[in-house]
């Protein structure tokens, strides 16, 4: 289990709930922080925050993306991307924590299949809101090739929706808002 966990959230009830889950079920006593303070966060094994704080401090979290859990209300994002849905059932949240903590313990920080450089280019254009024909024109490839790249990206990442792919691209530094 991770030795040190920082919960960086503004919502008091969510922090209390997460602290209780981690303490009672996993014997982890996390540090709870209301505002982001870079100097207090350097040596944690795991960070738990929300999408807004993550986006506001991308420079800090991108290098730590494999040990950062994002609390969100979006169901379309794959839980394997270290995403927890705050509206999920209690059992589902606990199970997600079990899986995430086990993988962190095993040094398997949810590294997905490696995207090729061309797949990254296609992902960036998808996240920018382009449709398949526009992507094909921009990259001088056929629409069938774009569809093949999209299929490969979806298979490697396990994310099917455009919003999920956009969020993944943002979390991994491929696009910046």
C-alpha positions as a Markdown table, in Angstrom:
| # | Residue | x | y | z |
|---|---|---|---|---|
| 1 | Unk | 0.0 | 0.0 | 0.0 |
| 2 | Unk | 1.2 | 3.5 | -0.6 |
| 3 | Unk | 2.8 | 4.9 | 2.6 |
| 4 | Unk | 1.7 | 8.5 | 2.1 |
| 5 | Unk | -1.5 | 9.9 | 0.5 |
| 6 | Unk | -2.6 | 13.5 | 0.0 |
| 7 | Unk | -6.2 | 14.4 | -0.6 |
| 8 | Unk | -6.4 | 17.8 | -2.2 |
| 9 | Unk | -10.1 | 18.7 | -2.4 |
| 10 | Unk | -12.2 | 21.7 | -1.3 |
| 11 | Unk | -15.4 | 19.6 | -0.5 |
| 12 | Unk | -15.2 | 18.7 | 3.2 |
| 13 | Unk | -17.7 | 15.8 | 3.1 |
| 14 | Unk | -15.8 | 14.2 | 0.2 |
| 15 | Unk | -12.5 | 14.5 | 2.1 |
| 16 | Unk | -14.1 | 13.0 | 5.2 |
| 17 | Unk | -15.5 | 10.1 | 3.2 |
| 18 | Unk | -12.2 | 9.4 | 1.5 |
| 19 | Unk | -10.3 | 9.6 | 4.7 |
| 20 | Unk | -12.7 | 7.2 | 6.3 |
| 21 | Unk | -12.4 | 4.7 | 3.4 |
| 22 | Unk | -8.6 | 4.8 | 3.3 |
| 23 | Unk | -8.2 | 4.7 | 7.1 |
| 24 | Unk | -10.8 | 2.1 | 8.0 |
| 25 | Unk | -10.4 | -0.3 | 5.0 |
| 26 | Unk | -6.8 | 0.2 | 3.9 |
| 27 | Unk | -5.1 | 1.4 | 7.1 |
| 28 | Unk | -3.9 | 4.5 | 5.3 |
| 29 | Unk | -4.0 | 7.9 | 7.1 |
| 30 | Unk | -4.0 | 10.5 | 4.4 |
| 31 | Unk | -3.1 | 14.2 | 4.7 |
| 32 | Unk | -6.2 | 16.3 | 3.8 |
| 33 | Unk | -5.5 | 19.7 | 2.1 |
| 34 | Unk | -8.1 | 22.2 | 1.1 |
| 35 | Unk | -5.9 | 24.4 | -1.1 |
| 36 | Unk | -3.1 | 23.4 | -3.4 |
| 37 | Unk | 0.3 | 24.2 | -1.9 |
| 38 | Unk | 3.1 | 22.9 | -4.0 |
| 39 | Unk | 5.7 | 22.9 | -1.2 |
| 40 | Unk | 3.6 | 20.5 | 1.0 |
| 41 | Unk | 3.1 | 17.9 | -1.8 |
| 42 | Unk | 6.5 | 16.8 | -2.9 |
| 43 | Unk | 6.9 | 13.4 | -1.3 |
| 44 | Unk | 3.5 | 11.6 | -1.5 |
| 45 | Unk | 3.0 | 8.2 | -3.0 |
| 46 | Unk | -0.5 | 9.0 | -4.1 |
| 47 | Unk | -2.5 | 12.1 | -4.7 |
| 48 | Unk | -6.3 | 12.4 | -4.8 |
| 49 | Unk | -7.8 | 15.5 | -6.3 |
| 50 | Unk | -10.7 | 16.7 | -8.5 |
| 51 | Unk | -10.5 | 17.6 | -12.2 |
| 52 | Unk | -10.6 | 21.4 | -11.5 |
| 53 | Unk | -7.5 | 21.3 | -9.3 |
| 54 | Unk | -5.8 | 18.9 | -11.6 |
| 55 | Unk | -6.3 | 21.2 | -14.6 |
| 56 | Unk | -5.3 | 24.3 | -12.7 |
| 57 | Unk | -2.0 | 22.7 | -11.7 |
| 58 | Unk | -1.2 | 20.6 | -14.8 |
| 59 | Unk | 2.5 | 21.3 | -14.6 |
| 60 | Unk | 2.6 | 19.7 | -11.1 |
| 61 | Unk | 0.3 | 16.7 | -11.8 |
| 62 | Unk | 1.4 | 15.6 | -15.3 |
| 63 | Unk | 4.7 | 14.2 | -14.1 |
| 64 | Unk | 2.7 | 12.5 | -11.3 |
| 65 | Unk | -0.2 | 11.3 | -13.4 |
| 66 | Unk | 0.5 | 7.6 | -12.6 |
| 67 | Unk | 0.0 | 8.3 | -8.9 |
| 68 | Unk | -2.9 | 10.8 | -9.1 |
| 69 | Unk | -6.5 | 9.8 | -8.7 |
| 70 | Unk | -9.0 | 12.2 | -10.2 |
| 71 | Unk | -12.5 | 12.4 | -8.5 |
| 72 | Unk | -15.1 | 13.2 | -11.1 |
| 73 | Unk | -18.8 | 12.8 | -11.9 |
| 74 | Unk | -18.2 | 11.6 | -15.5 |
| 75 | Unk | -19.2 | 8.0 | -16.2 |
| 76 | Unk | -17.8 | 7.9 | -19.7 |
| 77 | Unk | -14.1 | 7.7 | -18.5 |
| 78 | Unk | -12.5 | 4.4 | -17.9 |
| 79 | Unk | -11.8 | 3.7 | -14.2 |
| 80 | Unk | -8.4 | 2.3 | -15.2 |
| 81 | Unk | -7.2 | 5.8 | -15.9 |
| 82 | Unk | -7.1 | 6.5 | -12.2 |
| 83 | Unk | -10.5 | 8.1 | -12.3 |
| 84 | Unk | -13.1 | 7.7 | -9.5 |
| 85 | Unk | -16.7 | 8.6 | -10.0 |
| 86 | Unk | -18.0 | 10.3 | -6.9 |
| 87 | Unk | -21.5 | 9.1 | -7.6 |
| 88 | Unk | -20.7 | 5.4 | -7.8 |
| 89 | Unk | -22.0 | 2.9 | -5.3 |
| 90 | Unk | -20.0 | 2.5 | -2.1 |
| 91 | Unk | -19.0 | -1.0 | -3.0 |
| 92 | Unk | -17.9 | 0.1 | -6.4 |
| 93 | Unk | -15.7 | 3.0 | -5.0 |
| 94 | Unk | -14.1 | 0.6 | -2.5 |
| 95 | Unk | -13.4 | -1.9 | -5.2 |
| 96 | Unk | -11.9 | 0.8 | -7.4 |
| 97 | Unk | -9.6 | 1.8 | -4.5 |
| 98 | Unk | -8.6 | -1.9 | -4.0 |
| 99 | Unk | -7.7 | -2.2 | -7.7 |
| 100 | Unk | -5.9 | 1.1 | -7.9 |
| 101 | Unk | -3.9 | 0.6 | -4.6 |
| 102 | Unk | -3.0 | -3.0 | -5.6 |
| 103 | Unk | -1.7 | -1.8 | -8.9 |
| 104 | Unk | 0.3 | 1.0 | -7.4 |
| 105 | Unk | 1.7 | -1.5 | -4.9 |
| 106 | Unk | 2.7 | -3.8 | -7.8 |
| 107 | Unk | 4.4 | -0.9 | -9.5 |
| 108 | Unk | 1.9 | -1.3 | -12.4 |
| 109 | Unk | 0.7 | 2.3 | -12.6 |
| 110 | Unk | -1.9 | 1.7 | -15.2 |
| 111 | Unk | 0.4 | 2.1 | -18.2 |
| 112 | Unk | -1.7 | 1.6 | -21.2 |
| 113 | Unk | -0.5 | 0.2 | -24.5 |
| 114 | Unk | 1.9 | 2.7 | -26.0 |
| 115 | Unk | 0.4 | 5.0 | -28.6 |
| 116 | Unk | 2.3 | 5.5 | -31.8 |
| 117 | Unk | 3.3 | 9.0 | -32.8 |
| 118 | Unk | 0.6 | 9.0 | -35.5 |
| 119 | Unk | -2.0 | 7.8 | -33.0 |
| 120 | Unk | -1.0 | 10.6 | -30.7 |
| 121 | Unk | -1.5 | 13.1 | -33.6 |
| 122 | Unk | -4.9 | 11.6 | -34.3 |
| 123 | Unk | -5.8 | 11.8 | -30.6 |
| 124 | Unk | -4.8 | 15.4 | -30.4 |
| 125 | Unk | -7.0 | 16.2 | -33.4 |
| 126 | Unk | -10.0 | 14.2 | -32.0 |
| 127 | Unk | -9.6 | 16.1 | -28.7 |
| 128 | Unk | -9.5 | 19.4 | -30.7 |
| 129 | Unk | -13.0 | 18.5 | -32.0 |
| 130 | Unk | -12.2 | 17.6 | -35.6 |
| 131 | Unk | -14.3 | 15.0 | -37.4 |
| 132 | Unk | -12.7 | 12.0 | -39.3 |
| 133 | Unk | -12.7 | 13.7 | -42.7 |
| 134 | Unk | -11.0 | 16.8 | -41.2 |
| 135 | Unk | -8.4 | 14.6 | -39.5 |
| 136 | Unk | -7.8 | 12.8 | -42.8 |
| 137 | Unk | -7.4 | 16.0 | -44.7 |
| 138 | Unk | -5.1 | 17.6 | -42.1 |
| 139 | Unk | -2.8 | 14.5 | -41.9 |
| 140 | Unk | -3.1 | 13.6 | -45.7 |
| 141 | Unk | -4.3 | 10.1 | -45.0 |
| 142 | Unk | -7.5 | 8.3 | -45.9 |
| 143 | Unk | -10.6 | 8.3 | -43.8 |
| 144 | Unk | -10.2 | 4.5 | -43.4 |
| 145 | Unk | -6.7 | 5.1 | -41.9 |
| 146 | Unk | -8.2 | 7.6 | -39.5 |
| 147 | Unk | -10.8 | 5.0 | -38.5 |
| 148 | Unk | -8.1 | 2.4 | -38.0 |
| 149 | Unk | -6.1 | 4.8 | -35.8 |
| 150 | Unk | -9.2 | 5.6 | -33.7 |
| 151 | Unk | -10.0 | 1.8 | -33.3 |
| 152 | Unk | -6.4 | 1.2 | -32.2 |
| 153 | Unk | -6.5 | 4.2 | -29.7 |
| 154 | Unk | -9.8 | 3.0 | -28.3 |
| 155 | Unk | -8.4 | -0.6 | -27.9 |
| 156 | Unk | -5.2 | 0.5 | -26.2 |
| 157 | Unk | -6.7 | 3.0 | -23.9 |
| 158 | Unk | -10.1 | 1.4 | -23.2 |
| 159 | Unk | -11.8 | 4.7 | -23.7 |
| 160 | Unk | -14.7 | 4.9 | -26.3 |
| 161 | Unk | -16.2 | 8.4 | -26.0 |
| 162 | Unk | -14.8 | 11.6 | -27.6 |
| 163 | Unk | -15.1 | 13.4 | -24.2 |
| 164 | Unk | -13.2 | 10.5 | -22.5 |
| 165 | Unk | -10.4 | 10.7 | -25.2 |
| 166 | Unk | -10.3 | 14.5 | -24.8 |
| 167 | Unk | -9.9 | 14.2 | -21.0 |
| 168 | Unk | -7.2 | 11.5 | -21.5 |
| 169 | Unk | -5.4 | 13.8 | -23.9 |
| 170 | Unk | -5.6 | 16.7 | -21.5 |
| 171 | Unk | -4.5 | 14.6 | -18.5 |
| 172 | Unk | -1.5 | 13.2 | -20.3 |
| 173 | Unk | -0.3 | 16.6 | -21.6 |
| 174 | Unk | -1.2 | 16.1 | -25.3 |
| 175 | Unk | -3.4 | 19.1 | -25.2 |
| 176 | Unk | -3.4 | 22.1 | -22.9 |
| 177 | Unk | -6.4 | 24.3 | -22.2 |
